[in-house]
C-alpha cells in the first residue's frame, strides 16, 4: 500500500511539472532567442533571413502591454519588421497560450507567438512563419 501511495505522488508531481501554466506575468520582460528553427521552407532564402533576424532580436513585453522589437540585423526585411512593430501593444490569451502583438483596433494581428513550455524550456512559435524559437529571459 505504501508503494502505491508513493507511486501516485510521483505521478501527480510529474504531471504538474509537465502541465505548468504560463501566466501573463511570466511573459513580462525582455527575451532573447537561444535557438531558432524553421519548421517549414527552411531552405528558402527568405526563411533563412527571417530565422537569422529573429535569432538575433530581442523581444520586450512591458507591464503596460507595450512591445519593443530590437534587432541586430541590417537586412531590409528585418528593418521593415521593426517599423511594423513600432508602438505595438501585446495581449496574452491564456486559453490559447498565445501572445498577440499589434494594435487593438486591428485585433493585435501583426504577429502571434504560440507559447509552449517543455520542462524548463520556453518556446515561442511564430505562427505565420512557422519559426520555433527557444527563448530565455534576458
C-alpha positions in Angstrom: 0.0 0.0 0.0 2.8 2.4 0.9 4.4 1.8 -2.5 1.2 2.6 -4.3 0.9 5.9 -2.4 4.5 6.8 -3.3 3.9 5.9 -7.0 0.8 8.1 -7.1 2.6 11.0 -5.5 5.4 10.7 -8.1 2.9 10.5 -10.9 1.0 13.6 -9.7 4.2 15.6 -9.3 5.4 14.7 -12.7 2.1 15.7 -14.3 2.3 19.0 -12.5 5.8 19.5 -13.9 4.7 19.0 -17.5 1.4 20.9 -17.2 2.9 24.1 -15.9 0.8 27.1 -16.9 2.3 30.2 -18.2 0.8 33.4 -16.8 0.8 36.9 -18.3 3.2 38.0 -15.6 5.7 35.3 -16.7 5.7 36.9 -20.2 6.6 40.4 -19.0 10.3 41.2 -19.5 13.0 41.1 -22.2 13.5 37.8 -24.1 16.4 36.6 -26.2 16.5 33.7 -28.6 18.7 30.7 -27.7 17.9 28.8 -30.9 15.6 29.5 -33.8 14.5 26.8 -36.2 12.3 27.0 -39.3 9.6 24.3 -39.3 8.8 24.7 -43.0 10.5 26.1 -46.1 13.9 26.0 -44.2 15.8 26.0 -47.5 14.3 29.2 -48.9 16.5 32.3 -48.7 13.6 34.4 -47.3 13.1 31.9 -44.5 16.8 31.7 -43.7 16.9 35.6 -43.5 13.9 35.6 -41.1 15.4 32.8 -38.9 18.7 34.7 -38.7 17.0 38.0 -38.0 14.6 36.6 -35.3 17.6 34.7 -33.8 19.5 38.0 -33.2 16.5 40.1 -32.0 15.3 40.9 -28.5 11.6 40.9 -27.6 10.4 43.1 -24.8 6.9 42.7 -23.4 6.4 45.6 -21.0 4.0 45.6 -18.0 2.0 48.4 -19.7 1.5 46.0 -22.6 3.8 47.9 -25.0 6.0 45.7 -27.2 9.6 46.5 -28.2 11.3 44.6 -31.0 15.0 45.3 -31.2 17.3 43.8 -33.9 20.9 43.4 -34.6 20.4 42.9 -38.3 20.7 45.2 -41.3 18.5 43.1 -43.5 15.8 45.1 -45.3 13.2 42.6 -44.2 14.0 42.9 -40.5 14.2 46.7 -40.8 10.6 46.6 -42.2 9.5 44.4 -39.3 11.0 47.0 -36.8 8.9 49.7 -38.5 5.8 47.5 -38.4 6.2 46.8 -34.7 6.7 50.4 -33.6 4.2 51.4 -31.0 2.6 48.0 -30.9 0.8 46.5 -27.9 0.6 42.9 -26.8 -2.0 40.7 -25.2 -1.8 37.2 -23.8 -4.6 34.7 -24.4 -4.1 32.2 -21.6 -6.6 29.7 -23.0 -4.8 29.5 -26.4 -1.4 30.2 -24.9 -0.8 32.9 -27.5 0.9 36.3 -27.3 -0.7 38.6 -29.9 1.1 41.7 -31.0 -0.3 44.7 -32.9 -2.9 47.3 -32.4 -6.2 46.8 -30.5 -8.3 48.2 -33.4 -6.7 45.7 -35.8 -7.1 42.7 -33.4 -3.4 42.5 -32.5 -2.8 41.0 -35.8 0.9 41.9 -36.6 2.4 38.7 -35.1 1.3 35.8 -33.0 3.6 33.8 -30.8 2.3 30.4 -29.5 3.9 29.8 -26.2 4.9 26.3 -25.1 6.7 25.1 -22.0 8.7 21.9 -22.2 10.1 21.3 -18.8 12.3 24.4 -18.2 12.4 25.3 -21.9 10.2 28.2 -23.1 9.4 28.1 -26.8 7.8 30.8 -28.9 6.4 29.6 -32.2 5.8 32.4 -34.7 2.6 31.1 -36.1 2.6 32.6 -39.6 6.3 32.0 -40.4 6.4 28.6 -38.7 9.6 29.5 -36.9 10.2 28.0 -33.5 12.4 29.9 -31.0 13.8 28.6 -27.8 13.7 31.6 -25.5 15.4 32.9 -22.4 14.7 35.9 -20.3 17.5 38.5 -20.5 
